[in-house]
Amino acid sequence: MTLRDNVLFSKPFDRERYNQVISACALRPDLEILPAGDKTEIGERVLYFYRMILQSRFMFNWTIEL
């Protein structure tokens, strides 16, 4: 499962919304250091990304203005 999959949490991908969430959560620098960006398979590294995933999943799945 990729980092993006974890953020979307089975919701359809909406590029604009997704990019707003990534920016609002200040995750762009984190994604830039990953080998495949948000398409990086996280596997056992999930604990490192846990905060990032939870925060962005919340923002993506709730209807809030960014």
N, CA, C and O atoms as a printed pandas DataFrame, in Angstrom:
     atom_number atom_name residue_name chain_id  residue_number  x_coord  y_coord  z_coord
0              1         N          MET        A               1    0.844   -1.177    0.000
1              2        CA          MET        A               1    0.000    0.000    0.000
2              3         C          MET        A               1    0.892    1.245    0.000
3              4         O          MET        A               1    1.879    1.319    0.732
4              5         N          THR        A               2    0.530    2.200   -0.820
5              6        CA          THR        A               2    1.327    3.419   -0.921
6              7         C          THR        A               2    0.887    4.444    0.112
7              8         O          THR        A               2   -0.161    4.317    0.745
8              9         N          LEU        A               3    1.713    5.450    0.257
9             10        CA          LEU        A               3    1.359    6.544    1.153
10            11         C          LEU        A               3    0.073    7.219    0.659
11            12         O          LEU        A               3   -0.800    7.549    1.461
12            13         N          ARG        A               4   -0.042    7.420   -0.641
13            14        CA          ARG        A               4   -1.252    8.032   -1.204
14            15         C          ARG        A               4   -2.483    7.189   -0.883
15            16         O          ARG        A               4   -3.515    7.729   -0.484
16            17         N          ASP        A               5   -2.383    5.881   -1.052
17            18        CA          ASP        A               5   -3.504    4.987   -0.725
18            19         C          ASP        A               5   -3.946    5.172    0.715
19            20         O          ASP        A               5   -5.142    5.188    1.008
20            21         N          ASN        A               6   -2.981    5.312    1.609
21            22        CA          ASN        A               6   -3.297    5.495    3.018
22            23         C          ASN        A               6   -3.990    6.818    3.281
23            24         O          ASN        A               6   -4.895    6.890    4.112
24            25         N          VAL        A               7   -3.583    7.849    2.595
25            26        CA          VAL        A               7   -4.225    9.159    2.761
26            27         C          VAL        A               7   -5.652    9.113    2.218
27            28         O          VAL        A               7   -6.580    9.598    2.865
28            29         N          LEU        A               8   -5.825    8.534    1.042
29            30        CA          LEU        A               8   -7.153    8.499    0.415
30            31         C          LEU        A               8   -8.123    7.609    1.174
31            32         O          LEU        A               8   -9.326    7.873    1.181
32            33         N          PHE        A               9   -7.625    6.569    1.809
33            34        CA          PHE        A               9   -8.447    5.689    2.636
34            35         C          PHE        A               9   -9.688    5.240    1.878
35            36         O          PHE        A               9  -10.809    5.347    2.377
36            37         N          SER        A              10   -9.475    4.735    0.662
37            38        CA          SER        A              10  -10.516    4.191   -0.227
38            39         C          SER        A              10  -11.414    5.236   -0.883
39            40         O          SER        A              10  -12.373    4.877   -1.567
40            41         N          LYS        A              11  -11.123    6.512   -0.691
41            42        CA          LYS        A              11  -11.884    7.564   -1.378
42            43         C          LYS        A              11  -11.295    7.744   -2.776
43            44         O          LYS        A              11  -10.121    7.443   -2.992
44            45         N          PRO        A              12  -12.096    8.232   -3.728
45            46        CA          PRO        A              12  -11.557    8.481   -5.071
46            47         C          PRO        A              12  -10.511    9.605   -5.044
47            48         O          PRO        A              12  -10.605   10.544   -4.253
48            49         N          PHE        A              13   -9.535    9.484   -5.909
49            50        CA          PHE        A              13   -8.463   10.487   -5.986
50            51         C          PHE        A              13   -8.980   11.751   -6.650
51            52         O          PHE        A              13   -9.480   11.717   -7.775
52            53         N          ASP        A              14   -8.855   12.854   -5.950
53            54        CA          ASP        A              14   -9.199   14.180   -6.451
54            55         C          ASP        A              14   -7.908   14.991   -6.353
55            56         O          ASP        A              14   -7.528   15.443   -5.273
56            57         N          ARG        A              15   -7.240   15.168   -7.490
57            58        CA          ARG        A              15   -5.908   15.778   -7.514
58            59         C          ARG        A              15   -5.869   17.136   -6.816
59            60         O          ARG        A              15   -4.964   17.395   -6.023
60            61         N          GLU        A              16   -6.828   17.996   -7.096
61            62        CA          GLU        A              16   -6.833   19.327   -6.497
62            63         C          GLU        A              16   -6.965   19.241   -4.974
63            64         O          GLU        A              16   -6.201   19.868   -4.240
64            65         N          ARG        A              17   -7.932   18.465   -4.515
65            66        CA          ARG        A              17   -8.150   18.298   -3.074
66            67         C          ARG        A              17   -6.906   17.679   -2.418
67            68         O          ARG        A              17   -6.458   18.131   -1.365
68            69         N          TYR        A              18   -6.369   16.659   -3.048
69            70        CA          TYR        A              18   -5.198   15.975   -2.518
70            71         C          TYR        A              18   -4.022   16.945   -2.374
71            72         O          TYR        A              18   -3.365   16.964   -1.333
72            73         N          ASN        A              19   -3.753   17.736   -3.390
73            74        CA          ASN        A              19   -2.648   18.688   -3.337
74            75         C          ASN        A              19   -2.879   19.760   -2.275
75            76         O          ASN        A              19   -1.935   20.193   -1.614
76            77         N          GLN        A              20   -4.131   20.188   -2.110
77            78        CA          GLN        A              20   -4.444   21.152   -1.057
78            79         C          GLN        A              20   -4.148   20.558    0.320
79            80         O          GLN        A              20   -3.575   21.220    1.185
80            81         N          VAL        A              21   -4.542   19.317    0.503
81            82        CA          VAL        A              21   -4.319   18.642    1.785
82            83         C          VAL        A              21   -2.828   18.472    2.055
83            84         O          VAL        A              21   -2.364   18.747    3.162
84            85         N          ILE        A              22   -2.085   18.027    1.065
85            86        CA          ILE        A              22   -0.643   17.830    1.237
86            87         C          ILE        A              22    0.023   19.153    1.610
87            88         O          ILE        A              22    0.900   19.182    2.473
88            89         N          SER        A              23   -0.380   20.232    0.977
89            90        CA          SER        A              23    0.173   21.548    1.300
90            91         C          SER        A              23   -0.259   22.010    2.681
91            92         O          SER        A              23    0.564   22.498    3.455
92            93         N          ALA        A              24   -1.537   21.864    3.001
93            94        CA          ALA        A              24   -2.050   22.302    4.306
94            95         C          ALA        A              24   -1.384   21.550    5.453
95            96         O          ALA        A              24   -1.202   22.108    6.535
96            97         N          CYS        A              25   -1.023   20.305    5.227
97            98        CA          CYS        A              25   -0.363   19.485    6.257
98            99         C          CYS        A              25    1.156   19.645    6.226
99           100         O          CYS        A              25    1.866   19.002    6.999
100          101         N          ALA        A              26    1.649   20.495    5.341
101          102        CA          ALA        A              26    3.093   20.742    5.194
102          103         C          ALA        A              26    3.866   19.443    4.947
103          104         O          ALA        A              26    4.915   19.207    5.546
104          105         N          LEU        A              27    3.328   18.612    4.058
105          106        CA          LEU        A              27    3.939   17.312    3.784
106          107         C          LEU        A              27    4.794   17.281    2.525
107          108         O          LEU        A              27    5.478   16.292    2.263
108          109         N          ARG        A              28    4.760   18.344    1.756
109          110        CA          ARG        A              28    5.510   18.354    0.501
110          111         C          ARG        A              28    6.991   18.012    0.712
111          112         O          ARG        A              28    7.522   17.179   -0.023
112          113         N          PRO        A              29    7.683   18.624    1.694
113          114        CA          PRO        A              29    9.102   18.278    1.896
114          115         C          PRO        A              29    9.309   16.803    2.230
115          116         O          PRO        A              29   10.287   16.195    1.795
116          117         N          ASP        A              30    8.382   16.228    3.007
117          118        CA          ASP        A              30    8.485   14.805    3.338
118          119         C          ASP        A              30    8.343   13.946    2.089
119          120         O          ASP        A              30    9.087   12.982    1.905
120          121         N          LEU        A              31    7.396   14.292    1.238
121          122        CA          LEU        A              31    7.174   13.510    0.021
122          123         C          LEU        A              31    8.343   13.632   -0.950
123          124         O          LEU        A              31    8.651   12.690   -1.679
124          125         N          GLU        A              32    8.988   14.786   -0.959
125          126        CA          GLU        A              32   10.102   15.000   -1.881
126          127         C          GLU        A              32   11.322   14.133   -1.562
127          128         O          GLU        A              32   12.132   13.856   -2.446
128          129         N          ILE        A              33   11.454   13.706   -0.311
129          130        CA          ILE        A              33   12.617   12.882    0.032
130          131         C          ILE        A              33   12.364   11.389   -0.168
131          132         O          ILE        A              33   13.295   10.585   -0.105
132          133         N          LEU        A              34   11.113   11.020   -0.409
133          134        CA          LEU        A              34   10.792    9.612   -0.628
134          135         C          LEU        A              34   11.142    9.206   -2.053
135          136         O          LEU        A              34   10.995   10.010   -2.974
136          137         N          PRO        A              35   11.598    7.989   -2.251
137          138        CA          PRO        A              35   12.037    7.550   -3.590
138          139         C          PRO        A              35   10.964    7.676   -4.666
139          140         O          PRO        A              35   11.281    8.035   -5.800
140          141         N          ALA        A              36    9.715    7.395   -4.347
141          142        CA          ALA        A              36    8.635    7.491   -5.328
142          143         C          ALA        A              36    7.566    8.491   -4.884
143          144         O          ALA        A              36    6.411    8.397   -5.300
144          145         N          GLY        A              37    7.955    9.442   -4.043
145          146        CA          GLY        A              37    6.990   10.439   -3.570
146          147         C          GLY        A              37    5.830    9.778   -2.845
147          148         O          GLY        A              37    6.033    8.882   -2.025
148          149         N          ASP        A              38    4.622   10.216   -3.145
149          150        CA          ASP        A              38    3.448    9.660   -2.460
150          151         C          ASP        A              38    3.079    8.267   -2.959
151          152         O          ASP        A              38    2.175    7.629   -2.419
152          153         N          LYS        A              39    3.776    7.798   -3.987
153          154        CA          LYS        A              39    3.535    6.436   -4.474
154          155         C          LYS        A              39    4.514    5.435   -3.867
155          156         O          LYS        A              39    4.597    4.288   -4.305
156          157         N          THR        A              40    5.250    5.882   -2.857
157          158        CA          THR        A              40    6.173    5.009   -2.143
158          159         C          THR        A              40    5.386    3.997   -1.327
159          160         O          THR        A              40    4.464    4.345   -0.589
160          161         N          GLU        A              41    5.767    2.747   -1.476
161          162        CA          GLU        A              41    5.178    1.689   -0.656
162          163         C          GLU        A              41    5.721    1.875    0.756
163          164         O          GLU        A              41    6.936    1.909    0.952
164          165         N          ILE        A              42    4.843    1.995    1.728
165          166        CA          ILE        A              42    5.328    2.313    3.065
166          167         C          ILE        A              42    5.560    1.095    3.940
167          168         O          ILE        A              42    6.450    1.129    4.790
168          169         N          GLY        A              43    4.810    0.036    3.776
169          170        CA          GLY        A              43    5.058   -1.209    4.502
170          171         C          GLY        A              43    5.403   -1.019    5.962
171          172         O          GLY        A              43    4.624   -0.446    6.724
172          173         N          GLU        A              44    6.575   -1.503    6.355
173          174        CA          GLU        A              44    6.976   -1.445    7.753
174          175         C          GLU        A              44    7.342   -0.043    8.218
175          176         O          GLU        A              44    7.479    0.189    9.419
176          177         N          ARG        A              45    7.500    0.878    7.306
177          178        CA          ARG        A              45    7.823    2.250    7.680
178          179         C          ARG        A              45    6.588    3.043    8.090
179          180         O          ARG        A              45    6.657    4.258    8.281
180          181         N          VAL        A              46    5.466    2.354    8.223
181          182        CA          VAL        A              46    4.203    3.032    8.520
182          183         C          VAL        A              46    4.279    3.850    9.804
183          184         O          VAL        A              46    3.640    4.899    9.887
184          185         N          LEU        A              47    5.030    3.415   10.799
185          186        CA          LEU        A              47    5.109    4.185   12.038
186          187         C          LEU        A              47    5.731    5.558   11.818
187          188         O          LEU        A              47    5.301    6.541   12.421
188          189         N          TYR        A              48    6.736    5.624   10.962
189          190        CA          TYR        A              48    7.366    6.912   10.663
190          191         C          TYR        A              48    6.363    7.869   10.026
191          192         O          TYR        A              48    6.385    9.070   10.294
192          193         N          PHE        A              49    5.495    7.337    9.189
193          194        CA          PHE        A              49    4.546    8.163    8.462
194          195         C          PHE        A              49    3.176    8.244    9.128
195          196         O          PHE        A              49    2.259    8.853    8.576
196          197         N          TYR        A              50    3.026    7.651   10.281
197          198        CA          TYR        A              50    1.720    7.553   10.926
198          199         C          TYR        A              50    1.066    8.922   11.131
199          200         O          TYR        A              50   -0.105    9.100   10.796
200          201         N          ARG        A              51    1.806    9.885   11.675
201          202        CA          ARG        A              51    1.258   11.234   11.890
202          203         C          ARG        A              51    0.837   11.860   10.573
203          204         O          ARG        A              51   -0.248   12.430   10.457
204          205         N          MET        A              52    1.705   11.746    9.589
205          206        CA          MET        A              52    1.436   12.322    8.280
206          207         C          MET        A              52    0.162   11.711    7.690
207          208         O          MET        A              52   -0.686   12.429    7.160
208          209         N          ILE        A              53    0.035   10.415    7.783
209          210        CA          ILE        A              53   -1.116    9.728    7.205
210          211         C          ILE        A              53   -2.398   10.120    7.916
211          212         O          ILE        A              53   -3.393   10.444    7.268
212          213         N          LEU        A              54   -2.384   10.094    9.236
213          214        CA          LEU        A              54   -3.598   10.416    9.980
214          215         C          LEU        A              54   -4.057   11.849    9.745
215          216         O          LEU        A              54   -5.241   12.098    9.520
216          217         N          GLN        A              55   -3.128   12.778    9.798
217          218        CA          GLN        A              55   -3.476   14.177    9.603
218          219         C          GLN        A              55   -4.034   14.415    8.199
219          220         O          GLN        A              55   -5.064   15.070    8.043
220          221         N          SER        A              56   -3.371   13.898    7.202
221          222        CA          SER        A              56   -3.828   14.144    5.840
222          223         C          SER        A              56   -5.092   13.350    5.516
223          224         O          SER        A              56   -5.939   13.830    4.763
224          225         N          ARG        A              57   -5.235   12.141    6.072
225          226        CA          ARG        A              57   -6.453   11.359    5.864
226          227         C          ARG        A              57   -7.652   12.114    6.433
227          228         O          ARG        A              57   -8.706   12.186    5.801
228          229         N          PHE        A              58   -7.484   12.670    7.617
229          230        CA          PHE        A              58   -8.560   13.436    8.240
230          231         C          PHE        A              58   -8.961   14.611    7.353
231          232         O          PHE        A              58  -10.144   14.818    7.085
232          233         N          MET        A              59   -7.985   15.369    6.905
233          234        CA          MET        A              59   -8.286   16.562    6.116
234          235         C          MET        A              59   -8.890   16.193    4.759
235          236         O          MET        A              59   -9.781   16.890    4.274
236          237         N          PHE        A              60   -8.418   15.107    4.142
237          238        CA          PHE        A              60   -8.920   14.736    2.834
238          239         C          PHE        A              60  -10.361   14.258    2.919
239          240         O          PHE        A              60  -11.164   14.545    2.031
240          241         N          ASN        A              61  -10.692   13.538    3.971
241          242        CA          ASN        A              61  -11.987   12.901    4.062
242          243         C          ASN        A              61  -13.054   13.758    4.722
243          244         O          ASN        A              61  -14.230   13.399    4.672
244          245         N          TRP        A              62  -12.700   14.850    5.324
245          246        CA          TRP        A              62  -13.701   15.739    5.896
246          247         C          TRP        A              62  -13.863   16.939    4.982
247          248         O          TRP        A              62  -12.898   17.417    4.386
248          249         N          THR        A              63  -15.050   17.403    4.883
249          250        CA          THR        A              63  -15.337   18.546    4.022
250          251         C          THR        A              63  -15.028   19.817    4.764
251          252         O          THR        A              63  -15.890   20.395    5.426
252          253         N          ILE        A              64  -13.777   20.252    4.649
253          254        CA          ILE        A              64  -13.370   21.515    5.260
254          255         C          ILE        A              64  -12.719   22.361    4.185
255          256         O          ILE        A              64  -12.160   21.848    3.216
256          257         N          GLU        A              65  -12.801   23.639    4.372
257          258        CA          GLU        A              65  -12.138   24.541    3.436
258          259         C          GLU        A              65  -10.674   24.660    3.814
259          260         O          GLU        A              65  -10.336   24.883    4.976
260          261         N          LEU        A              66   -9.817   24.510    2.829
261          262        CA          LEU        A              66   -8.376   24.620    3.072
262          263         C          LEU        A              66   -7.888   25.992    2.681
263          264         O          LEU        A              66   -6.699   26.284    2.810
